Amino acid sequence: KKMVALTIHHSSSFNEGELVAVDCSIADQTVLKEQLVGHDGLGGPLLERATGGSLYLQSVEDLDLGLQATFSKLLKAVGHEFRLICSSEADLEEKMDAGEFSHELFYRIALSVIHLPGLEERKEDLEDIVRTIMDNSSNFKFDSRKIELSDEANSFLADQSWSFNLEQLVQKVTNAVSNTEDRVITPEVLQA
């Protein structure tokens, strides 16, 4: 999701500014409120940094209801121009219907929704995704573009029943690129 947020940021008219990323699932809500909306409710340091760029709220469903209301009011205020990008692991409409997510914030952030299926649902794309990760990985022994993924390794990855999130895949492939003794990544290297 963060890679999609980066792509949206770099493709937007706000690409000259900074992409400020916040993981709402691990942030202390009191600190986050201070950082997002500030003492006066007119914008905190995170919003100031994002002005002219993008603010990415990962796991926006983890904002408490009070902060959702305060942030929603702030979004109505004039003075900060930025692209707001949010991601969620939960179905926000269901959370909204259950009273666990603000209607007002939902309708402010759900202007353009992109459903990203997990890698488990996109196994046909796995080889291209792995190639991209390999191309972006550094390896001091070889030029990473010359490293190949064996058919067996590709099958090994496709057969995995893990939750298949991109961070896990990036870590596994990057480690394999760094640890390979050959120019071919095998299932054994992936399992190391």
N, C-alpha and C positions, 0 to 999 in steps of 0.2 A: 504494500500500500504506500509505503514511503517512496518507492521508485515512481509510482504513478503520481504522487504529489509533486515530486521533483519535475516530472515531465510536464505536468500542468503548469507549474510555476515557470519553467523555462519557455513554455509556449505562450505565456500570457503577456499582456502589456506591462506587467509588473516584474518582468524578468531581470531588470537592472537592479532591483532591490534584493534584500536578503530573504531567504526562506527560513522562517523561524518555526521550528518543530517542537511541539509539546506533547508528551505522552501523558494523557490525563489519567491513565490507569495507575501510574506510580507517583503522580504528583500529590503532595499534601494540598488539600482543597483550600485551606486558609492562605497558604503561601501562593497558590495558583491564583486565587482571587486578587491578592495584592499585586501579583505580576501582570495579570490581564487587565483588571479594571482600575487599579490604583486606589489610593486613599479617597480621592475626590470623585471616583466613579467616571472619570473622563479618559481613562486609559493608563495602564501601567507600563513598566519597562518593556514587557514582551510586545505590547501593541505599538509602542514607540519604535522598537526595532523593526517591526513588520511593516510600518508605514512606508509606502513606496515599493513594498515587496509582497510577500505572502506569509500568512499565518496558517500553519498546519496543526490542527488539533486531532491527534491520534486517539482513538478510543473515547470519542466525545461523549459516549453514553455513560462514562464514569464521572462526569461532572455532576456535583450534587445539585438538587433542584434550586436551591437558593442562588448558587453561582450561575446556573442556567438562566434564571430570571434576570439577574444583574447584567450578565453578558449580553443577553438579548436586548435589554434597554440601551446598553452602550452601542450596540450595532446600529441602533436608530439614530444615535447622535452623529453629528457632522464633525469633521476634523481629522479623521484618520482614513486615508485611502490605502487599501490593501486588498489583496485577494484572500478570501477565507476558504480554506480547504479542510474538510473534516472527514474522518473515517470512523467506522464503527464495526465492531464484531457482532453487535446485536441488531435486531430488526427494530429500528427506531419508531416505526409506526406502531408496532406492538407495545413497545415501552411507553409510548405516548398514550395509547389507549388504556394501558394499565395504570396511568398516573405517575409513571416513573421517568417521564421525559417531558419537558416543557413544550406545549403546543406552539407557543410563540417562537421559541428557538428552532423548533423543527421546521416551521414554515420559512424561517429566515435562511436556514442552511440547506434545505432540500430543493433548491432551485434547479439544480442539475445533478441527478443521481447516476452514478456509475456502479453497476453491480460487478464486482470482481470475484469470479469463481475461484475457489481454492485450486491449488495445483492438482489435487486429487481428481478434480473435474476437468482438468486440461492436460491429461497425460500425453495427448498427441503433440503438444507444444513443448514437451519436456526437453527433447534433443536440442531445439533452437535456444531454449532458455539456458541450458547447460553450456552450449557453445558461447553464448554471450557472457556468461559468468567466467568461463575459461579465458575468453579474449580480454576480459577486464582484470584478470588475476595476474599478479606479478610472480615470476619465478626466476630466481637468479641463475639457475642452471640452463634454462632454455628460454627461447622466445615462446610465450604461452600460446601464440597462434599456431605453433607447430605441434603442440601437444594434442593428441587425439583421445577420444573416449572410445574404448573398445565396445564392440557390439554386446559383449557380456556385461560390461559396466552399464551400458545404456539400459539393457534389460533389467539389471539389478535395480537401478533407480526406478524404473517404471513399475516394477513388481512390489516396491515398498508400500506398506499399508500405514505408514506414519501419517500424521496430520498434514504433512506436506505443506508447510508454510515456506515462503521464499527464503526467509532468513536461515532456516535449517539447511535448505538446499545450497544456498550461497556458502555457508560455512563448510559443508561437506565437500563441495567441489573445490573451493579455494584451498582447503587443507590438502586435498588430493593433488592439486596442481603443485603446491609447495613441497609435498612429500614424495612425489613420484621419482623413481630412479631412471625411468625410461621416458620416452616421448608418448607412451600410451598409458592412459589411466585404466586400471583393471578393477574388478569388484574388490579385490584384496586391498588395493590402495584406498578405495572409498570406505572400506570397513575399518581401516587403521585409525 
